[in-house]
Amino acid sequence: MTIQSNNRSLPRQLAWLVAGTGVAALLPWVADAYWTRLLVFMFINIGLASSWNIVGGITGYPSFGHGVFFGMGAYTCAILMSRYQVPLALVIPVAAVVVGVFSLAFMPMFKQRGFFFALSTLAAALAVDSVIRNVPWLRGLGANDQGWNLPNDHSVLFYFYCALVALLCCLASILVLMHSRIGLALRAIHKDEIVASAAGIHCARTKMIAFVMSAMWPAVFGAIYAPFLVYISPETVFDLKITLNMIVFTVFGGIGTFLGPIVGGVGLTLIDQFAWSHFLDYHSLIYGVLIVLIITFSPGGVLSWVQRNGQGGRA
């Protein structure tokens, strides 16, 4: 596909994205507070999975430490709001910039690939988690605090629209990236980095752009999540499960695609909630078995399964 044909389809896809966001914006008027709160978590899940997909799916560098950027965004928000009373509107962009600059420290890891890159990012994330837990100034306001209490100044409806707008901007930026020369270069790197470099692609710079972008958006969602949750600690925002969920949501929906993380975020958030509310004792079992079945019988995710069945039906 040429860049020209890519760019011609971009306005149409952005229009669909805006239309879908408009429909989602109406949901609080037909849903109660419980479902509105659940939708906030869903939007954050979609944003995190889509961010991970930039580097793990499109570029082909599966990061196992991406949750650290979410946690750093949350902690940046907590420190600025609780220590210095900085308003949330200013905290969010500051968190994105801070984490974007910090993510540059991960760039030497791109000399590795596959299993070794994944382990390196995991080790870096664990190191950051250890620092957060052991530096008193970062742990909380008090010397013995193990977390942060944030001001609860806004309603659930405020965080719903805040998360929705952030998700719209995140998905729009990813669409623009995928339709740009950088997006084509990332796919070339994923396919064969040596050939891409020989073809004149500046692989190091291209990977840096992708990685910084995929780190900044989790920081944005972390900065929204922290005051929404009111209290955060390393257990809530630096948990390895956050990174694993990014990967699972993406793989479940369709890794390397634009819609995959959206499908995975919506589907698995609803499935997880249904299993938790109706089958509490078997919640993890049902959730795990479903994921294993999808990955085993449809490695390309739900989107791949739908496409295959759609083509079979037309045949």
Secondary structure as UniProt FT lines:
FT   HELIX           3..25
FT   HELIX           27..29
FT   HELIX           33..53
FT   HELIX           54..58
FT   HELIX           67..84
FT   HELIX           88..103
FT   HELIX           104..111
FT   HELIX           114..134
FT   HELIX           136..139
FT   TURN            143..144
FT   STRAND          148..149
FT   HELIX           156..178
FT   HELIX           181..191
FT   HELIX           193..198
FT   TURN            199..200
FT   HELIX           203..229
FT   STRAND          231..232
FT   HELIX           234..237
FT   HELIX           240..253
FT   TURN            255..256
FT   HELIX           260..278
FT   HELIX           280..282
FT   HELIX           283..297
FT   TURN            299..300
FT   HELIX           301..314
//
